[in-house]
Amino acid sequence: MSHFVVIGAGQAGASLVAKLRKDGFEGEITLIGAEPVVPYQRPPLSKAYLLGDMALERLYLRPENFYGDQNVTLRLGQTVTAIDPAAKTVTVGDEVIAYDQLALTTGSDPRRLPAAIGGDLKGVFTVRTLADVDAMAPYVVEEKRVLIVGGGYIGLEAAAVAAKRGVKVTLVEMADRILQRVAAPETSDYFRKLHGGHGVDIREGVGLDRLTGTDGHVTGAVLSDGSELDLDFVVVGVGIAPATGLAELAGLEIDNGIKTDSLGQTSDPSIWAAGDCASFPHGDGRLRLESVPNAIDQAECVAGNMLGAEVGYVPKPWFWSDQYDVKLQIAGLNTGFDRIVTRPGEGSSVSYWYFKGPQLLAVDAMNDPRAYMIGKRLIDAGKTADPDVIADPAADLKALMRA
Ligand SMILES: Cc1cc2nc3c(=O)[nH]c(=O)nc-3n(C[C@H](O)[C@H](O)[C@H](O)COP(=O)(O)OP(=O)(O)OC[C@H]3O[C@@H](n4cnc5c(N)ncnc54)[C@H](O)[C@@H]3O)c2cc1C
């Protein structure tokens, strides 16, 4: 009987094994995960779960009995240390497991602060795993003081939760503005104002020089502008790197992630990759996405291709972020935009539409699900939109769909 092995029991790995069974694969499936928990969703880790508003079981992507019911061997708390593509085996501890086809869904690793500037002090947290957040939770209480390093989505979401819990929050962003890597100045302005209104002290163009500590625990920080802070804990949200170490060791090609073709096949025809760790062909170049929708869609596409479907992966990017009572929904990819059109909505809702020349690329919609939905449909269909209609709050967006 054919044996498919999947390394990485996260969002993509769980989706991949479920789709293999859904598509009728009757062979053996083994899903191996380094974390000691059944596959769970990460987005609530910096949102409802950190806030204490969500029970652990609700994080699970599928009920615990799903894997047994589907005849999937789930090996949790076990790290694969080597792949031998010639022998078609993987090594876990002292055990060597043979595969017919292998999928890598190893996700990504958070960037950490170097130990030389205090990154190894106690009370310094990254936000990637359930264990990270469970360790941080006792600090996220009234009167504590936190420094958040990095003004991307993870840092801002952590800031929102901490502020809601009565923590005194300072956030530093080395770039000129928060969200610089991912959004237009308009979106940065919106979230800066939102956080300011909740008492978060956002300092842009300011980096961290070093952390200071007493008895091995962080107690303060010196910032790049020379200012000093007294602290109880630190949250590091300075980005992630695709988890490619295992693939590199196995001699697979790497290009900002594990390099795949449009089917998800790596440079070894029996090995596939999906999710945060995979870079795939897109337009004239390559793309690697760090999002739940991508992890699911790509993993499902790859599962089909492991069974011979031969369908190229076409991403339909979307993303969301929750901060206070604002839901940000993003459709498309804004890379290369040269114009932003603002559509005011009701109350605090607004959407920013990104164009490159006449082409609509992406939409950031704050508390405006309708603008998001219409923008997404247009982008997914490869259509564009009339900027004058978008900018006119009295104009019906639905007209854009008919154009
Ligand atoms: C705090 C947080 C908030 C987020 N919020 C959003 C959001 O709002 N919207 C959104 O779209 N996305 C969000 N994301 C991103 C999203 O969660 C990821 O893009 C998604 O989880 C990627 O899925 P994946 O399966 O590729 O990787 P992961 O879910 O990270 O799974 C990879 C798994 O592989 C395991 N692994 C790695 N190497 C090995 C090995 N050698 N042996 C065994 N196991 C191994 C890892 O331990 C890990 O469990 C968020 C992420 C975080 C951390």
The ligand as a Gaussian input file, in Angstrom:
#p B3LYP/6-31G(d) Opt

LIG

0 1
 C       -0.249000      34.907000      15.947000
 C       -0.597000      34.691000      14.511000
 C       -1.692000      35.330000      13.954000
 C       -2.021000      35.136000      12.618000
 N       -3.122000      35.751000      12.103000
 C       -3.500000      35.504000      10.826000
 C       -4.693000      36.079000      10.295000
 O       -5.380000      36.844000      10.956000
 N       -5.046000      35.738000       9.031000
 C       -4.294000      34.873000       8.266000
 O       -4.670000      34.603000       7.133000
 N       -3.146000      34.347000       8.740000
 C       -2.734000      34.631000      10.003000
 N       -1.588000      34.074000      10.499000
 C       -0.729000      33.264000       9.604000
 C       -1.219000      31.847000       9.513000
 O       -1.504000      31.328000      10.785000
 C       -0.143000      31.009000       8.823000
 O        0.057000      31.552000       7.528000
 C       -0.546000      29.556000       8.725000
 O       -0.627000      28.965000       9.999000
 C        0.449000      28.787000       7.860000
 O        0.151000      27.420000       7.889000
 P        1.308000      26.350000       7.676000
 O        0.656000      25.013000       7.808000
 O        2.084000      26.681000       6.484000
 O        2.294000      26.564000       8.916000
 P        2.004000      26.302000      10.452000
 O        0.570000      26.463000      10.773000
 O        2.989000      27.148000      11.174000
 O        2.380000      24.764000      10.669000
 C        3.687000      24.265000      10.497000
 C        3.910000      23.183000      11.520000
 O        5.030000      22.414000      11.113000
 C        5.740000      22.000000      12.240000
 N        7.101000      21.597000      11.855000
 C        8.059000      22.375000      11.294000
 N        9.181000      21.646000      11.091000
 C        8.915000      20.394000      11.514000
 C        9.685000      19.193000      11.566000
 N       10.940000      19.149000      11.127000
 N        9.113000      18.083000      12.086000
 C        7.840000      18.109000      12.536000
 N        7.055000      19.215000      12.503000
 C        7.602000      20.345000      12.004000
 C        5.702000      23.246000      13.123000
 O        5.987000      22.911000      14.464000
 C        4.270000      23.704000      12.910000
 O        3.413000      23.158000      13.875000
 C       -1.222000      34.275000      11.823000
 C       -0.101000      33.635000      12.381000
 C        0.218000      33.855000      13.701000
 C        1.422000      33.171000      14.295000

